[in-house]
């Protein structure tokens, strides 16, 4: 079983290697992360990676950054995320926060079907359509609402983080260059002084 420290270290590695060190503009990196965040909150598990990459390609975002963010929705987190989205959507549509308890079971059923079935098979889409008819409107409403807000926050945050990281990296490189130049100038001055001393001595 993966420890919390190991999971945090893995998340940190993904963040640094796939986002901060991505060879792209801050805007494209941030847009890729925002798309991944938005898609992660939609009830499309099983097809999320395909959807995210397609959207990233269409919108000109960084596709490599999109993929790890999508995995916010995974077999461990998917049920509580969709359950929250459904309840939020139900509240936005009806004004009532209390929804039927049977819905949670349907969400679990939907997730199991999505994870265990080929997304290109007729069975996948037939079962998904049936479940979407039962819980679709509230779930999609809450998912899109949450995904848009978190996607916007992700875009702004990641863009600023990447810009700040690159600024600090450039500043550190500049400081190293200045330090090396000062050291080289000192050596040249020392060599010049030695030559003058030798010349005077001669």
Buried (B, 14 or more C-beta within 10 A) or exposed (E): EEEEEEEEEEEEEBBEEBBBEBEBEBBBBBBBBBBBBBBBBBBBBBBBBBBBBBBBEEEEBBBBBBBBBBBBBEEEEBBEBBBBBBBBBBBEEEEEEEBEEEBBEBBBBBBBBBEEBEBEEEEBBEBBEBBBEBBBBBBBBBBBBBBBEBBEEBBEBBBEBBBEBEEEEEEEEEEEEEEEEEEEEEEEEEEEEEEEEEEEEE
